[in-house]
């Protein structure tokens, strides 16, 4: 009986939270996989997001934790910990994951096996680091800077200031 009551309470909470406004900033989101998450991907999140398998929102500020974290064109600000982090907008803060993929500006720190950002300001630390342009340092097995930079491809340490 206690299990049924708890299940009904949790289900009611999910239904209530998902019915609250569609495009307003939300303080928390929990996702099993998109679209099975408390708030749809059109909602910006400002606070905490937990993605058990895969979660996506238009923008995210705060702590983003999960297996696969995805943020749309609204960008990400904060700390992102996941196995795979995918960001379509600007990123400001710290990304830590096996794979960090960014389509725009990255200001801060990327730490993973494979790091990619278009315009990176800060530090990339990983096995493979890629940047369209860089204002900072790359430390890794192989480092790529397409435009500018000390060297277009260089092992161990590459930089551009």
Biotite code that builds the C-alpha atoms (Angstrom):
import biotite.structure as struc

atoms = struc.array([
    struc.Atom([0.000, 0.000, 0.000], chain_id="A", res_id=1, res_name="UNK", atom_name="CA", element="C"),
    struc.Atom([2.855, 2.395, 0.819], chain_id="A", res_id=2, res_name="UNK", atom_name="CA", element="C"),
    struc.Atom([4.439, 1.704, -2.594], chain_id="A", res_id=3, res_name="UNK", atom_name="CA", element="C"),
    struc.Atom([1.188, 2.504, -4.406], chain_id="A", res_id=4, res_name="UNK", atom_name="CA", element="C"),
    struc.Atom([0.762, 5.753, -2.445], chain_id="A", res_id=5, res_name="UNK", atom_name="CA", element="C"),
    struc.Atom([4.338, 6.804, -3.207], chain_id="A", res_id=6, res_name="UNK", atom_name="CA", element="C"),
    struc.Atom([3.884, 5.973, -6.901], chain_id="A", res_id=7, res_name="UNK", atom_name="CA", element="C"),
    struc.Atom([0.659, 8.011, -7.068], chain_id="A", res_id=8, res_name="UNK", atom_name="CA", element="C"),
    struc.Atom([2.328, 10.951, -5.318], chain_id="A", res_id=9, res_name="UNK", atom_name="CA", element="C"),
    struc.Atom([5.327, 10.920, -7.692], chain_id="A", res_id=10, res_name="UNK", atom_name="CA", element="C"),
    struc.Atom([3.055, 10.559, -10.750], chain_id="A", res_id=11, res_name="UNK", atom_name="CA", element="C"),
    struc.Atom([0.920, 13.491, -9.592], chain_id="A", res_id=12, res_name="UNK", atom_name="CA", element="C"),
    struc.Atom([4.046, 15.598, -9.057], chain_id="A", res_id=13, res_name="UNK", atom_name="CA", element="C"),
    struc.Atom([5.293, 14.830, -12.580], chain_id="A", res_id=14, res_name="UNK", atom_name="CA", element="C"),
    struc.Atom([1.888, 15.691, -14.088], chain_id="A", res_id=15, res_name="UNK", atom_name="CA", element="C"),
    struc.Atom([1.671, 18.940, -12.116], chain_id="A", res_id=16, res_name="UNK", atom_name="CA", element="C"),
    struc.Atom([5.209, 20.042, -12.963], chain_id="A", res_id=17, res_name="UNK", atom_name="CA", element="C"),
    struc.Atom([4.809, 19.263, -16.666], chain_id="A", res_id=18, res_name="UNK", atom_name="CA", element="C"),
    struc.Atom([1.565, 21.252, -16.860], chain_id="A", res_id=19, res_name="UNK", atom_name="CA", element="C"),
    struc.Atom([3.177, 24.434, -15.466], chain_id="A", res_id=20, res_name="UNK", atom_name="CA", element="C"),
    struc.Atom([3.966, 26.963, -18.305], chain_id="A", res_id=21, res_name="UNK", atom_name="CA", element="C"),
    struc.Atom([5.913, 25.831, -21.342], chain_id="A", res_id=22, res_name="UNK", atom_name="CA", element="C"),
    struc.Atom([8.604, 28.450, -22.075], chain_id="A", res_id=23, res_name="UNK", atom_name="CA", element="C"),
    struc.Atom([9.379, 29.714, -18.580], chain_id="A", res_id=24, res_name="UNK", atom_name="CA", element="C"),
    struc.Atom([12.664, 29.067, -16.818], chain_id="A", res_id=25, res_name="UNK", atom_name="CA", element="C"),
    struc.Atom([12.471, 26.052, -14.516], chain_id="A", res_id=26, res_name="UNK", atom_name="CA", element="C"),
    struc.Atom([14.682, 25.439, -11.449], chain_id="A", res_id=27, res_name="UNK", atom_name="CA", element="C"),
    struc.Atom([15.160, 21.691, -11.947], chain_id="A", res_id=28, res_name="UNK", atom_name="CA", element="C"),
    struc.Atom([14.735, 19.028, -14.591], chain_id="A", res_id=29, res_name="UNK", atom_name="CA", element="C"),
    struc.Atom([15.076, 15.258, -14.407], chain_id="A", res_id=30, res_name="UNK", atom_name="CA", element="C"),
    struc.Atom([15.209, 13.206, -17.594], chain_id="A", res_id=31, res_name="UNK", atom_name="CA", element="C"),
    struc.Atom([15.211, 9.506, -18.321], chain_id="A", res_id=32, res_name="UNK", atom_name="CA", element="C"),
    struc.Atom([15.632, 10.285, -22.023], chain_id="A", res_id=33, res_name="UNK", atom_name="CA", element="C"),
    struc.Atom([14.237, 13.115, -24.132], chain_id="A", res_id=34, res_name="UNK", atom_name="CA", element="C"),
    struc.Atom([11.190, 13.521, -24.328], chain_id="A", res_id=35, res_name="UNK", atom_name="CA", element="C"),
    struc.Atom([10.644, 11.544, -21.091], chain_id="A", res_id=36, res_name="UNK", atom_name="CA", element="C"),
    struc.Atom([11.682, 14.371, -18.771], chain_id="A", res_id=37, res_name="UNK", atom_name="CA", element="C"),
    struc.Atom([9.829, 16.604, -16.298], chain_id="A", res_id=38, res_name="UNK", atom_name="CA", element="C"),
    struc.Atom([9.946, 19.683, -18.554], chain_id="A", res_id=39, res_name="UNK", atom_name="CA", element="C"),
    struc.Atom([10.173, 19.597, -22.363], chain_id="A", res_id=40, res_name="UNK", atom_name="CA", element="C"),
    struc.Atom([13.312, 20.645, -24.211], chain_id="A", res_id=41, res_name="UNK", atom_name="CA", element="C"),
    struc.Atom([11.758, 24.040, -25.051], chain_id="A", res_id=42, res_name="UNK", atom_name="CA", element="C"),
    struc.Atom([12.103, 25.063, -21.374], chain_id="A", res_id=43, res_name="UNK", atom_name="CA", element="C"),
    struc.Atom([15.291, 26.753, -20.155], chain_id="A", res_id=44, res_name="UNK", atom_name="CA", element="C"),
    struc.Atom([16.638, 25.322, -16.889], chain_id="A", res_id=45, res_name="UNK", atom_name="CA", element="C"),
    struc.Atom([18.295, 27.463, -14.231], chain_id="A", res_id=46, res_name="UNK", atom_name="CA", element="C"),
    struc.Atom([19.513, 25.344, -11.330], chain_id="A", res_id=47, res_name="UNK", atom_name="CA", element="C"),
    struc.Atom([19.956, 21.559, -11.496], chain_id="A", res_id=48, res_name="UNK", atom_name="CA", element="C"),
    struc.Atom([19.438, 19.085, -14.311], chain_id="A", res_id=49, res_name="UNK", atom_name="CA", element="C"),
    struc.Atom([19.891, 15.316, -13.931], chain_id="A", res_id=50, res_name="UNK", atom_name="CA", element="C"),
    struc.Atom([19.905, 13.171, -17.090], chain_id="A", res_id=51, res_name="UNK", atom_name="CA", element="C"),
    struc.Atom([19.860, 9.451, -16.377], chain_id="A", res_id=52, res_name="UNK", atom_name="CA", element="C"),
    struc.Atom([20.260, 8.508, -20.048], chain_id="A", res_id=53, res_name="UNK", atom_name="CA", element="C"),
    struc.Atom([19.744, 11.611, -22.239], chain_id="A", res_id=54, res_name="UNK", atom_name="CA", element="C"),
    struc.Atom([18.340, 15.041, -21.508], chain_id="A", res_id=55, res_name="UNK", atom_name="CA", element="C"),
    struc.Atom([18.001, 18.143, -23.664], chain_id="A", res_id=56, res_name="UNK", atom_name="CA", element="C"),
    struc.Atom([16.829, 21.696, -22.999], chain_id="A", res_id=57, res_name="UNK", atom_name="CA", element="C"),
    struc.Atom([17.077, 24.909, -25.002], chain_id="A", res_id=58, res_name="UNK", atom_name="CA", element="C"),
    struc.Atom([19.423, 26.451, -22.407], chain_id="A", res_id=59, res_name="UNK", atom_name="CA", element="C"),
    struc.Atom([20.922, 25.503, -19.052], chain_id="A", res_id=60, res_name="UNK", atom_name="CA", element="C"),
    struc.Atom([22.497, 27.442, -16.179], chain_id="A", res_id=61, res_name="UNK", atom_name="CA", element="C"),
    struc.Atom([23.838, 25.652, -13.123], chain_id="A", res_id=62, res_name="UNK", atom_name="CA", element="C"),
    struc.Atom([24.824, 22.020, -12.547], chain_id="A", res_id=63, res_name="UNK", atom_name="CA", element="C"),
    struc.Atom([24.182, 19.619, -15.432], chain_id="A", res_id=64, res_name="UNK", atom_name="CA", element="C"),
    struc.Atom([24.829, 15.975, -14.550], chain_id="A", res_id=65, res_name="UNK", atom_name="CA", element="C"),
    struc.Atom([24.117, 12.801, -16.497], chain_id="A", res_id=66, res_name="UNK", atom_name="CA", element="C"),
    struc.Atom([25.103, 10.235, -19.067], chain_id="A", res_id=67, res_name="UNK", atom_name="CA", element="C"),
    struc.Atom([24.370, 12.421, -22.127], chain_id="A", res_id=68, res_name="UNK", atom_name="CA", element="C"),
    struc.Atom([23.774, 16.141, -21.546], chain_id="A", res_id=69, res_name="UNK", atom_name="CA", element="C"),
    struc.Atom([22.508, 18.194, -24.492], chain_id="A", res_id=70, res_name="UNK", atom_name="CA", element="C"),
    struc.Atom([21.864, 21.942, -24.577], chain_id="A", res_id=71, res_name="UNK", atom_name="CA", element="C"),
    struc.Atom([20.300, 23.827, -27.487], chain_id="A", res_id=72, res_name="UNK", atom_name="CA", element="C"),
    struc.Atom([21.144, 27.173, -29.038], chain_id="A", res_id=73, res_name="UNK", atom_name="CA", element="C"),
    struc.Atom([20.383, 29.076, -25.808], chain_id="A", res_id=74, res_name="UNK", atom_name="CA", element="C"),
    struc.Atom([23.749, 28.004, -24.418], chain_id="A", res_id=75, res_name="UNK", atom_name="CA", element="C"),
    struc.Atom([25.158, 26.629, -21.195], chain_id="A", res_id=76, res_name="UNK", atom_name="CA", element="C"),
    struc.Atom([26.656, 28.360, -18.138], chain_id="A", res_id=77, res_name="UNK", atom_name="CA", element="C"),
    struc.Atom([27.946, 26.422, -15.149], chain_id="A", res_id=78, res_name="UNK", atom_name="CA", element="C"),
    struc.Atom([29.378, 22.960, -14.511], chain_id="A", res_id=79, res_name="UNK", atom_name="CA", element="C"),
    struc.Atom([28.561, 20.096, -16.877], chain_id="A", res_id=80, res_name="UNK", atom_name="CA", element="C"),
    struc.Atom([29.505, 16.534, -15.861], chain_id="A", res_id=81, res_name="UNK", atom_name="CA", element="C"),
    struc.Atom([28.557, 13.690, -18.149], chain_id="A", res_id=82, res_name="UNK", atom_name="CA", element="C"),
    struc.Atom([29.879, 10.949, -20.345], chain_id="A", res_id=83, res_name="UNK", atom_name="CA", element="C"),
    struc.Atom([28.915, 13.015, -23.421], chain_id="A", res_id=84, res_name="UNK", atom_name="CA", element="C"),
    struc.Atom([28.231, 16.770, -23.349], chain_id="A", res_id=85, res_name="UNK", atom_name="CA", element="C"),
    struc.Atom([26.722, 18.331, -26.495], chain_id="A", res_id=86, res_name="UNK", atom_name="CA", element="C"),
    struc.Atom([26.138, 22.088, -26.729], chain_id="A", res_id=87, res_name="UNK", atom_name="CA", element="C"),
    struc.Atom([24.779, 24.015, -29.715], chain_id="A", res_id=88, res_name="UNK", atom_name="CA", element="C"),
    struc.Atom([25.148, 27.469, -28.121], chain_id="A", res_id=89, res_name="UNK", atom_name="CA", element="C"),
    struc.Atom([27.877, 29.259, -26.195], chain_id="A", res_id=90, res_name="UNK", atom_name="CA", element="C"),
    struc.Atom([29.435, 27.546, -23.178], chain_id="A", res_id=91, res_name="UNK", atom_name="CA", element="C"),
    struc.Atom([30.783, 29.396, -20.143], chain_id="A", res_id=92, res_name="UNK", atom_name="CA", element="C"),
    struc.Atom([32.210, 27.307, -17.315], chain_id="A", res_id=93, res_name="UNK", atom_name="CA", element="C"),
    struc.Atom([33.581, 23.815, -16.812], chain_id="A", res_id=94, res_name="UNK", atom_name="CA", element="C"),
    struc.Atom([32.843, 20.722, -18.918], chain_id="A", res_id=95, res_name="UNK", atom_name="CA", element="C"),
    struc.Atom([33.997, 17.319, -17.807], chain_id="A", res_id=96, res_name="UNK", atom_name="CA", element="C"),
    struc.Atom([33.182, 14.234, -19.858], chain_id="A", res_id=97, res_name="UNK", atom_name="CA", element="C"),
    struc.Atom([34.629, 11.620, -22.139], chain_id="A", res_id=98, res_name="UNK", atom_name="CA", element="C"),
    struc.Atom([33.375, 13.689, -25.106], chain_id="A", res_id=99, res_name="UNK", atom_name="CA", element="C"),
    struc.Atom([32.673, 17.444, -25.064], chain_id="A", res_id=100, res_name="UNK", atom_name="CA", element="C"),
    struc.Atom([31.227, 18.819, -28.324], chain_id="A", res_id=101, res_name="UNK", atom_name="CA", element="C"),
    struc.Atom([30.458, 22.508, -28.840], chain_id="A", res_id=102, res_name="UNK", atom_name="CA", element="C"),
    struc.Atom([29.200, 24.345, -31.930], chain_id="A", res_id=103, res_name="UNK", atom_name="CA", element="C"),
    struc.Atom([29.984, 27.878, -30.693], chain_id="A", res_id=104, res_name="UNK", atom_name="CA", element="C"),
    struc.Atom([32.168, 29.778, -28.226], chain_id="A", res_id=105, res_name="UNK", atom_name="CA", element="C"),
    struc.Atom([33.677, 28.054, -25.206], chain_id="A", res_id=106, res_name="UNK", atom_name="CA", element="C"),
    struc.Atom([34.963, 30.191, -22.328], chain_id="A", res_id=107, res_name="UNK", atom_name="CA", element="C"),
    struc.Atom([36.442, 28.159, -19.522], chain_id="A", res_id=108, res_name="UNK", atom_name="CA", element="C"),
    struc.Atom([37.728, 24.619, -19.086], chain_id="A", res_id=109, res_name="UNK", atom_name="CA", element="C"),
    struc.Atom([37.095, 21.436, -21.073], chain_id="A", res_id=110, res_name="UNK", atom_name="CA", element="C"),
    struc.Atom([38.362, 18.174, -19.619], chain_id="A", res_id=111, res_name="UNK", atom_name="CA", element="C"),
    struc.Atom([37.801, 14.874, -21.432], chain_id="A", res_id=112, res_name="UNK", atom_name="CA", element="C"),
    struc.Atom([39.097, 12.314, -23.879], chain_id="A", res_id=113, res_name="UNK", atom_name="CA", element="C"),
    struc.Atom([37.848, 14.361, -26.869], chain_id="A", res_id=114, res_name="UNK", atom_name="CA", element="C"),
    struc.Atom([37.172, 18.108, -26.661], chain_id="A", res_id=115, res_name="UNK", atom_name="CA", element="C"),
    struc.Atom([35.842, 20.246, -29.529], chain_id="A", res_id=116, res_name="UNK", atom_name="CA", element="C"),
    struc.Atom([34.876, 23.893, -29.617], chain_id="A", res_id=117, res_name="UNK", atom_name="CA", element="C"),
    struc.Atom([34.700, 26.467, -32.384], chain_id="A", res_id=118, res_name="UNK", atom_name="CA", element="C"),
    struc.Atom([36.136, 29.530, -30.640], chain_id="A", res_id=119, res_name="UNK", atom_name="CA", element="C"),
    struc.Atom([37.787, 28.462, -27.374], chain_id="A", res_id=120, res_name="UNK", atom_name="CA", element="C"),
    struc.Atom([39.031, 30.862, -24.678], chain_id="A", res_id=121, res_name="UNK", atom_name="CA", element="C"),
    struc.Atom([40.635, 28.948, -21.835], chain_id="A", res_id=122, res_name="UNK", atom_name="CA", element="C"),
    struc.Atom([42.060, 25.466, -21.325], chain_id="A", res_id=123, res_name="UNK", atom_name="CA", element="C"),
    struc.Atom([41.361, 22.195, -23.135], chain_id="A", res_id=124, res_name="UNK", atom_name="CA", element="C"),
    struc.Atom([42.767, 19.143, -21.361], chain_id="A", res_id=125, res_name="UNK", atom_name="CA", element="C"),
    struc.Atom([42.268, 15.762, -23.045], chain_id="A", res_id=126, res_name="UNK", atom_name="CA", element="C"),
    struc.Atom([43.621, 13.097, -25.356], chain_id="A", res_id=127, res_name="UNK", atom_name="CA", element="C"),
    struc.Atom([42.399, 14.969, -28.474], chain_id="A", res_id=128, res_name="UNK", atom_name="CA", element="C"),
    struc.Atom([41.598, 18.693, -28.431], chain_id="A", res_id=129, res_name="UNK", atom_name="CA", element="C"),
    struc.Atom([40.138, 20.601, -31.375], chain_id="A", res_id=130, res_name="UNK", atom_name="CA", element="C"),
    struc.Atom([39.359, 24.295, -31.836], chain_id="A", res_id=131, res_name="UNK", atom_name="CA", element="C"),
    struc.Atom([38.471, 26.433, -34.827], chain_id="A", res_id=132, res_name="UNK", atom_name="CA", element="C"),
    struc.Atom([40.337, 29.241, -33.044], chain_id="A", res_id=133, res_name="UNK", atom_name="CA", element="C"),
    struc.Atom([41.912, 29.349, -29.586], chain_id="A", res_id=134, res_name="UNK", atom_name="CA", element="C"),
    struc.Atom([42.869, 31.967, -27.037], chain_id="A", res_id=135, res_name="UNK", atom_name="CA", element="C"),
    struc.Atom([44.491, 29.775, -24.416], chain_id="A", res_id=136, res_name="UNK", atom_name="CA", element="C"),
    struc.Atom([46.203, 26.411, -24.040], chain_id="A", res_id=137, res_name="UNK", atom_name="CA", element="C"),
    struc.Atom([45.540, 22.852, -25.202], chain_id="A", res_id=138, res_name="UNK", atom_name="CA", element="C"),
    struc.Atom([47.204, 19.971, -23.348], chain_id="A", res_id=139, res_name="UNK", atom_name="CA", element="C"),
    struc.Atom([46.775, 16.488, -24.818], chain_id="A", res_id=140, res_name="UNK", atom_name="CA", element="C"),
    struc.Atom([48.102, 13.697, -26.973], chain_id="A", res_id=141, res_name="UNK", atom_name="CA", element="C"),
    struc.Atom([47.175, 15.645, -30.130], chain_id="A", res_id=142, res_name="UNK", atom_name="CA", element="C"),
    struc.Atom([45.945, 19.230, -30.376], chain_id="A", res_id=143, res_name="UNK", atom_name="CA", element="C"),
    struc.Atom([44.351, 20.957, -33.391], chain_id="A", res_id=144, res_name="UNK", atom_name="CA", element="C"),
    struc.Atom([43.850, 24.702, -33.982], chain_id="A", res_id=145, res_name="UNK", atom_name="CA", element="C"),
    struc.Atom([42.417, 25.407, -37.446], chain_id="A", res_id=146, res_name="UNK", atom_name="CA", element="C"),
    struc.Atom([42.835, 29.206, -37.553], chain_id="A", res_id=147, res_name="UNK", atom_name="CA", element="C"),
    struc.Atom([45.737, 31.031, -35.939], chain_id="A", res_id=148, res_name="UNK", atom_name="CA", element="C"),
    struc.Atom([47.567, 29.341, -33.114], chain_id="A", res_id=149, res_name="UNK", atom_name="CA", element="C"),
    struc.Atom([51.199, 28.510, -32.672], chain_id="A", res_id=150, res_name="UNK", atom_name="CA", element="C"),
    struc.Atom([50.868, 25.307, -34.723], chain_id="A", res_id=151, res_name="UNK", atom_name="CA", element="C"),
    struc.Atom([47.858, 23.896, -36.620], chain_id="A", res_id=152, res_name="UNK", atom_name="CA", element="C"),
    struc.Atom([48.541, 20.409, -35.165], chain_id="A", res_id=153, res_name="UNK", atom_name="CA", element="C"),
    struc.Atom([50.872, 19.730, -32.296], chain_id="A", res_id=154, res_name="UNK", atom_name="CA", element="C"),
    struc.Atom([51.317, 16.984, -29.666], chain_id="A", res_id=155, res_name="UNK", atom_name="CA", element="C"),
    struc.Atom([51.374, 17.497, -25.892], chain_id="A", res_id=156, res_name="UNK", atom_name="CA", element="C"),
    struc.Atom([50.907, 21.311, -25.701], chain_id="A", res_id=157, res_name="UNK", atom_name="CA", element="C"),
    struc.Atom([49.541, 23.853, -28.189], chain_id="A", res_id=158, res_name="UNK", atom_name="CA", element="C"),
    struc.Atom([48.664, 27.479, -27.536], chain_id="A", res_id=159, res_name="UNK", atom_name="CA", element="C"),
    struc.Atom([47.463, 30.717, -29.021], chain_id="A", res_id=160, res_name="UNK", atom_name="CA", element="C"),
    struc.Atom([47.398, 34.204, -27.451], chain_id="A", res_id=161, res_name="UNK", atom_name="CA", element="C"),
])
